[in-house]
Amino acid sequence: MPGADVGTPHPAFVAEQYEKLTANTKIRLASYRKYNRILNGTIISSPESKLCEK
């Protein structure tokens, strides 16, 4: 990959490893995949305002 650091893993590899760690049972994997299907490209972000701070 041009411009990538030699020691930097490919993002798809990192995502695959993350999934293996967090979806390590059949029930978790099924729930994780259902969750991803429901999100379907949704972007979630934190609010920029500091409503909870005094």
C-alpha positions, -999 to +999 in steps of 0.1 A: +000+000+000+017+032-011+024+057+017+016+032+045+041+026+073+058-007+071+049-016+106+012-005+104-013-033+099-040-030+073-073-016+087-092-047+075-067-069+094-072-049+126-110-051+122-109-088+117-087-093+148-111-071+169-140-091+158-123-123+168-117-109+203-151-095+208-173-120+190-156-151+204-188-172+209-216-181+184-241-161+204-219-130+205-210-133+168-247-136+158-255-105+180-225-086+166-235-093+130-271-084+137-260-051+153-238-043+122-267-051+098-290-027+118-264+001+118-260-002+080-236+027+076-249+048+105-224+072+119-224+078+157-206+107+173-205+124+207-222+158+210-198+187+207-215+208+234-205+203+271-240+198+284-230+176+313-202+198+326-208+226+351 
